[in-house]
Structures are given as C-alpha cells and as structure tokens.
Amino acid sequence: MSDSLYVRYLSHVRDALRRIVPDLPEEVAARVELTPTRDPAHGDMATNAALLAAKPARRRPAEIAAELAAALVEVPGIARAEPAGPGFVNVTLDESVLRGVVGDVLRAGESYGDAALGEGVRVNVEYVSANPTGPMHVGHCRGAVVGDALANLLAKAGYAVTKEYYINDAGAQVIALAWAAYWRYLEAIGTTMDREAFAALVPGGIQYGGDYLVPVGQALAEQHGTGLAGPDGHPAAPETWMGTVKPFVVTAMMAMIREDLDALGVRHDVFTSEAKILADGVTDQAIARLDAQGLLYEGVLEPPKGKLPDDWEARPQTLFRSTAFGDDVDRPLRKSDGSNTYFANDIGYHDDKVRRGADLLIDVWGADHGGYVTRMKAAVQALAVGGKSVGFDVLLCQIVRIVRDGEPVRMSKRAGTFVTLRDLIDEVGRDAVRFTMLTRKADAQMEFDLDQVVAQTRDNPVFYVQYAHARCRSVLRAAQEMLGEAAIAPVALAEAGLDGIGSDAELALLRRIAQWPRTVEGAAQAHEPHRVAFYLGELAGDFHTLWNRGRDDATLRFLQEDDPVATRAKLALVEATATVIRSGLAVLGVEPVEEMR
C-alpha cells in the first residue's frame, strides 16, 4: 500500500463515486482529486469528485456530493465527510490515522515519500551545458540547480534518471576561444607583438579576455615551447596550431567547469561532445532519416518580421517541415556556407539521446532560448515517427539578478569581469545558493540578495528550514541524555504510543508531514522542483510554531519529565519531522545541519 494518505483515500473516493455513478467514464474518474484543505476547520482533505461526475451523470453536483459524503463516512479512518460549496466534499480523518503517519515515516526513514510513479521510464535530464569558454558564472547557476534538483526529484519518484551535460565544442565560439588562448600562449613565450596588433588578425577580435586563460597559455608554452609560433613569437598560420590549441583549451575549460559544478554539488552521469556527435556522423544520419520521410525540401524562407538583419538574403535553403509538427515556420538546416545550422546539430544530438534508450527527454535552458522550444519539439516528434514515441519537455530558467546592498552586481564574461559561480559559493555557501535558486518557479524572475541569504532570520528560507532541523536534533540530543540512546532510536519511537499527540499545532504538523509523498508525486509530474522548497518552508513553519507555543504552554513541550509516555510520543513526532526535512533537502541537494552556529 502507498505511504501516501492521499493515494490511499483517493481510491476510496473513486470506488464510492463509481457506485453512485455506475457508468462513470474512466477518464473522468482519473481526474478526480483529493487535496489538502486550505483551512483545517474544513477538514483534512477535499475532493472535486461530484463536480466532475455531474455532467456525465446528468445530475446536480450537490446531489452527488451528498451521496458521496454519506458513502465516505462509512470508510474506516474517516471521521466526517461533508458536502461543501457547489459540489465539493470535505473529509476529516480520525486523529489515529494522522498519528499513524509518524510510524510510517520512522519505519521508512528518508525513503518516506519514494514513489513508483516513473517505474520503467528512462529519463534523460540535460542541464547546464554551458559553452566551454570559461569558468561558470552566476548566469549558469539557476539552470544547474533546477536541473539537478529535478533529476533528484524524478529519481525519488521512481524514474531511471540520467544526468547529462552537452559540450558545445564545435561552434564559432570555441574557435574564438582558441584564438584567445593562443594569444595567452604567445604572451607566455614572450612575443614581441602587442595585443592590439594580434587582435587585428583575429576574426572578430579577441572575444575572451579573462585572466582565466593565462594558465592555459602557460601550459601550452610548457608543452610546446615555441613550436606553435612563428619567428619572434609572432603568430603562425592557424592551420599549424588550431588543431592543437582548440582541444587543449576545451579540455582545460571543461576541467574548470567540472570543478565549479562539483563545488555546487552537481555531478553529471554523462558528458556528450557536440564535436564527437558530428564526427561520428550521428547528425548526418538523423537528417537523412528526416529526408527519407519527406520532411526536408529546398525552399526560400519569408523575410523575418520587423527590421531585417543586415546580412539577411532570400536564398534557397534546405528546410525542415517543422510546421507539420506545430511550429510556426519551417526551419533551415544548412547555412549559406553549406555547414549545419545549430538546429541541425541539435537534431543529431537529440536523436542520439533517443537512440540511447531515453523514453523522456527534459532539457533545461535559459529563458533566452524560449523561441527555440517549438522547433525542437517538432524535431523530436519527427524523429520518433516510425519508431517509439518519446516525451520531450523544456524548462526555461529566467536570469537571476544578483544584488548586494540593494544594488545589482554586474557581469560580463567576455570582458573577464564577471562574477563567477565559485565567488558566489565562497561568499554565501553551497546550500544557500542551491536552496535560494529553488525558491521561485524556474521561469519566474528572481533576485538573489547576497545580504539576505546569509542573514539568520525567517526571511532567509534556507536558514529557516535548516534551523527547524537543527532544533529537532537539539531536542533529540537532550532526550538521549534523559532517556538513553536506545529509547530514542527511530525503530523504538516507531512503536511508541501516540495518544499524547493531539493539540491543534501538533495535528497541523502531522497533516503537513502526511503531504510529503503527495508533494513528491505532484512536483515530479509537473517537473517543478521548486514545490519541494515551498513544502519544506511550510513544514519548517509548522514546526517552529509548535516550538514557540511550547514556551507558553508546558504541555506542548517535547520533553515531559513526569510523563515518559507523552515524551516518547512527542519525540516520535520530532524525529518524523527531521526525517522528512532531510528527505526534502536531499532532493534539493542541500545538507541538513545538526546545530546552528
């Protein structure tokens, strides 16, 4: 049986509804929900069953709600069931059922809330995938955290998850990076050429001027001496050094990026190279399959709306019929020089992921790629024609505005003056970075206030949640001194009598704990890991409320020196709270703390 009270009693609701409406379509029954009530005065749960069944049954929602309430009150564990509003039914559980959740948590440990939602489904979550042109900056951070937390969430919900990073090592930006690294190499060997003269030779000028390339140049000089340069340390022809410098600098940058990701607690299972995808012919094979399906043609695109770019020209191109799959225009796969468009290479990469066995692809992109979503969905759909159906979803992450002392902190990666991810982690800590990035929905704008995230106040969400866990642990340490280690072990507390738990604040905490499995499933289905952060904030709030009430009401204190039975019951609730907090923080990649310093 599921450890979710909501799953357990939803099955009773659906069974009762089918008896009341015998011909109820299954698609209607599948949409029936059982959700927490907003006001505990209205019960523990509410269902929309009568509203959904009214139309197919050709009956008034209120009539069905009345019959459903009468049926549900006969279900063991349900104390009351009452019609409400235009067709809802509010359900109140026996307090013994809520107390039983404590034992469920203590027996399951941090696996409480694990689900079988994704059993048998293989998911590839691709995130970060920053161009390997330098260390990670805070602009990459949100996507890294969102993608990593989503992958953890899906794994908890039962999916077989692969965490992937796509290395864009085949484009013009990597060539520009190689030129910039080559300049640092020339500096390292003592070139007599000045920077301005060299920049005049570089297509587009030196685009990456950060000092992070200085060690790369020095390493090239140590390995190759002056062998990559011309006389007097002047540049040699690109064909004599590009093949050496480009892979060298990409490797160096990826090592730097991996270190940055490791500092953030992000570890990918797979790193896939765009250059290798191209070299292996994967992109050509994917495009050939589209061509064989009649999805490619030579055509001329309509001019873009608004002001025309200076370099736009009407010319025949190889186009993909993406409009056949919901896109607004067909998309080019070849540039004027005959090389692939970025979109063509992306088609090959996504086809590779499908061929590796993924049933669902999830990409986490920056919000500036929003216009790219429809065409990529069209391509994935087209690639699945004649084969298995593959799911595809894209999460767009809005840029984060970093603020200090109320003023924005500006970044410029190409100028080398950007705020690095490592700078951010060193200043506020990994946990604060990860949790804070998940306190808003990914596609919502957010400010990262450097002052707030280090403040030990309720306004700091990670502090508020970690403080709740630290308070739980402090209670359990005091209880260990009072009762001994064996008496407060989770396995012992799971068998404690819980009749001593019954105040409004304690029951509110129990109700919140019971919502954890439902939160996992709902967040996983919606691909919204921020729901976990929201839930933990609410759980911490319920615990802090109970703690504070204990200051005024001695019967609510966790340690009752004259009542060991009540003490064990309250300790079981404390241990269950700490366990669920740890379970949620594990999804977010945030460490619980034993005590606040």
Salt bridges, closest charged atoms under 4 A:
ASP15 OD1 - ARG18 NH1 3.52
GLU26 OE1 - ARG18 NH2 3.22
ASP44 OD1 - ARG511 NE 2.36
GLU63 OE1 - ARG59 NE 3.76
GLU63 OE2 - ARG60 NH1 3.57
GLU67 OE2 - ARG59 NH2 2.39
GLU95 OE1 - ARG99 NH2 2.87
ASP104 OD2 - ARG8 NH2 3.79
ASP104 OD1 - ARG107 NH2 3.88
GLU110 OE2 - ARG582 NE 2.97
ASP114 OD1 - LYS156 NZ 2.53
GLU126 OE1 - LYS353 NZ 3.46
ASP148 OD1 - LYS163 NZ 3.17
ASP148 OD2 - ARG434 NH2 2.87
GLU164 OE2 - ARG356 NH2 2.84
GLU187 OE1 - ARG184 NH1 2.94
ASP211 OD1 - ARG184 NH2 3.70
ASP260 OD1 - ARG422 NH2 3.30
ASP262 OD1 - ARG267 NE 3.02
ASP280 OD2 - LYS276 NZ 2.60
ASP327 OD2 - ARG331 NE 2.72
ASP328 OD1 - ARG331 NH2 2.92
ASP351 OD1 - ARG289 NH1 2.64
ASP351 OD2 - ARG355 NE 2.98
ASP352 OD2 - ARG356 NE 2.91
ASP359 OD2 - ARG122 NE 3.40
ASP359 OD1 - LYS388 NZ 3.24
ASP363 OD2 - HIS350 NE2 2.57
ASP363 OD1 - LYS353 NZ 3.03
ASP368 OD1 - HIS369 ND1 3.01
ASP393 OD2 - HIS527 ND1 2.69
GLU427 OE2 - ARG404 NH1 2.45
GLU447 OE2 - ARG401 NH1 2.09
GLU495 OE2 - ARG107 NH1 3.67
GLU506 OE2 - LYS570 NZ 2.68
GLU528 OE2 - LYS441 NZ 3.37
GLU528 OE1 - ARG531 NE 2.81
GLU538 OE1 - ARG512 NH1 3.42
ASP542 OD2 - ARG512 NE 2.65
GLU575 OE2 - ARG582 NH2 3.48
GLU591 OE2 - ARG430 NH2 3.64
GLU594 OE1 - ARG473 NE 3.00
GLU594 OE1 - ARG477 NH1 3.76
GLU595 OE2 - ARG597 NH2 3.53
